[in-house]
Amino acid sequence: MLELSNVSVRYGGLTALSNVSFAVPQSGFVALVGANGAGKSTLFKAICGTVPLASGNIAYEGRDLIKLATHDRARLGISHVPEGRRVFKSMTVVENIEVGSYASPSRRSDQATLKMIFDLFPRLAERRKQLAGTLSGGEQQMVAIARALAGKPRLLLLDEPSMGLAPAIVDEIFSCIRLLHKDTSLAVLLVEQRVGEALELCDTGHVLQSGEIRFSGKPEELASDGRMQHAYVGDNK
């Protein structure tokens, strides 16, 4: 579904990503893990089109994404849940969710989609008329994911969904993500520095260090690989 081939990104004279290649299959769940500064968020920016590539290519369902503007990529069925949630604090929960459908007019949410979202996040159903700015951090993360789901995406990009949240809330968020993937045909690309939780969710994992994918494998393979600790706590930029 999504394929990155030798993707490199540079900021000035610094290389943020170097020859990154991997794929997210149809209905697959892929995790990209690594410490802060490894290049994980830059990778999402490259996929979404907010930073240019120095070299390489990104294809989605066989289509060259490099030629498309950011908003056109969203219309293809790619939804991004950004790092830090970025909800619209002065809007209600429902209004935030509705905004997500506007990015993809041909895939507007309907009552069935809203029901699916509220079944997944019953706490949001209880707070549907509440201003997003008055919610807890975990609830705002739920709103951010719900907003991304409103456009009926085929590929969901999750950027550090655990950031700034208490462990119990992280467990709840990851449980919802697990249910979402299990019950739908949605493909998921998760960027996360909490390695244990990410590996519990994914089908395939890639370890990013200093802008390069150092090794990849099935969750059980990575969990037992002695290189994991070095990649996670090593000398990342």
N, C-alpha and C positions, 0 to 999 in steps of 0.2 A: 504493500500500500504506500508506505513512505520509504524512500531510499536516498541515503546520503552517500555521495561518492567523493572521497578525497577533499572534503570541505576544509578550507582554511580561512581564518578571519584575522585581520591585523588592525590594531589601533596605533596609528603612527608607526613607530619602529618596533612595536611589541607584537608578538604573535599570541593571540588569544586561543585560537584553535589551529591545529596542524594536521592535515590529511586525515580527517575523521570520516570513517565509513561504517555504516551499519544500516539495518533495515527494520521497519516495523511491519509485520505481516498483517493481513486482513484479520480483524478480531483478536490480534495478539496483544500481549502486555509486556512492554519492554521497559526496563529501568536503567537509568544512567546515574551512577553513584560516584561520589568523590567529595573531597573536602572543599571548603570555601576557596574560591579563586581558581578552581580547576578548569573553569570554562563552561560549566553546565548552563548557566543562564545565557551566556553568549550564544550557545548552540540553539536555544529556543528563539532568540532574536533573529538568528540566521534563517531558521525555518519560517518564521512569521514575516520576514522581510524588513525588519527594522534596522538591521545592519547589513552592509554589502559583503559579499564573499570576495576574498582575494583570489581564490581559485576553487575549483571543484564544482559539483552540481547537486541539486536537490530535486527529486522527482516525487510527485504524488499521484498515485494511480496512473502512472505512465506519462504524466504531464509535467513539463519543465516548469518548476515554480519560480525560477530565477527571473523569468520574463514577466511575472505577474506582480502587481502592487499588493500591498498588505491586505487591503479590504477585499481584493479579488480572491486571495487565498482563503479568507474566511468563508466566502460564498461557496467554495468547493467542498465545505464540510469539515474544516479544521477549526477547532475551538481551543483557545489558550486560557488557562487559569494562571494569571501572573503571580510572581513572587510578591508577597506582601498584601495579597487579596485585592486591594484597590476597589472596594465597593463604593457606591455613591451614597455617602453618609446621610445626605439630606433627603433621600428618597426612601420609600418603604421597601420592604422585602419583595413584594410582588412587583413593584415598579423596577427594581433592580433586575429581577428575573426577566421581565418583559424587554428590557434594553438588550438582553442577549439575543433575542430573536431578530432584532433590527439589523444586525450585522449580516444576516443571510435571509433576505426577503423571500427567497424561494423556499425557505425551510422554516417559516414562521411556526412558533410553538402553538399548540392548541390545547384544549382541555385535557386530552389524554396525556400530553406531555407534562402539563402542570400537575396532573394527578400522580404521574410517575415520579416527578421531582418531590412532591410532598410525601409520597409513600417512602421515598428514600430518606428524606429529611423531615420527619414529622414535627420536629421542633420549629422548622420554618413555617409549617402550616399553622402552628399555634401563634406565630408572630408575623403573619403575612402582612398586617397593616402597620407594623412597628417600623420606625425609622431605622435604617441599617446602622447608622452611627451610634445607636443606643445598644446594639447587640454586643455580646462578648466576642473575643477574638475567634473562638472556635465557631460560633454562629456566623460570623462574617465570612469565615472560610467556606462554610456550607453555602452561603449566598453566592460566593464567587464561583463555586462549582456548579450550583444550580443555574446561574446566569449563563455559563458556558453550555450547559445542556439544553437551554431553551431553544437554541438554533438547530437542534436535532443533528449534532455533528456525527461524522463517521470516525473521526480521529480526535482524541482529547489529549491536549498537552498540559501536564500538571507540573508547575514549577515550585518546588519546595513547599508542598502543602502543610508540612509540620512546623514551619518556621514560626517561632514566637509563641507556640502553644504548649500548654501543660501536657505531660505524658498521657493522662487519662483522656484528654480531648483528642490528642493525636491518635490514640487507639480507636476512638469513635470515628474520626475522619477516615482512617485507613479501612475500618470495617465497612463504611459506606462505599468507599472506592472498590473494595473487593466485591461487594454485592452488585454494584453497578456493572462491573465487568462480567460477572457471572451470569447476570440476568439479561444482558443485551449483547449485541454483536459489535459493540463499540471497541475500536482499537485504542490503546492507551500508551502514551509515552510519558513516563514519570521521571523527573529529575529530582533527586533527593540525596541529602547527606546522611540521613539516618539509614545506614546500610542494612541493618537487621530487618527493619520493617519493610524496606523496599524489596529485599530479596524474598520475603514471605509472600509478596503480592505478585511478582512478575513471573513470566515464562522464561525470559532471557534477560541477563544483566550485562552491562558494560561498565568497566571501571575507567573513569577519566582522571588523568593526572597531568598537570601542567599543559593542558590543552590537547593531550593525545589520549586515545584509547589504548591502554596498556594491556588489558586482557579482557576476555569475554567468556560467557558460558552460562550453563543452567544454574539456577539458584544454589542447588546443593553443591555444585562444583566450586562456585565462588566462595561459598561459606566455609569450605574446608581448605581453600587455597591460602597458603602462607603469605602470598604476595598482597593479600587484601589489606592487612593492617598497614603495610608500608605505603600502599597507594592512597590509603585514607588519611594517614597522619604524616605522610612524607613531605617533601619540600615543594608543595604546590605553590604556584605564583598567586 
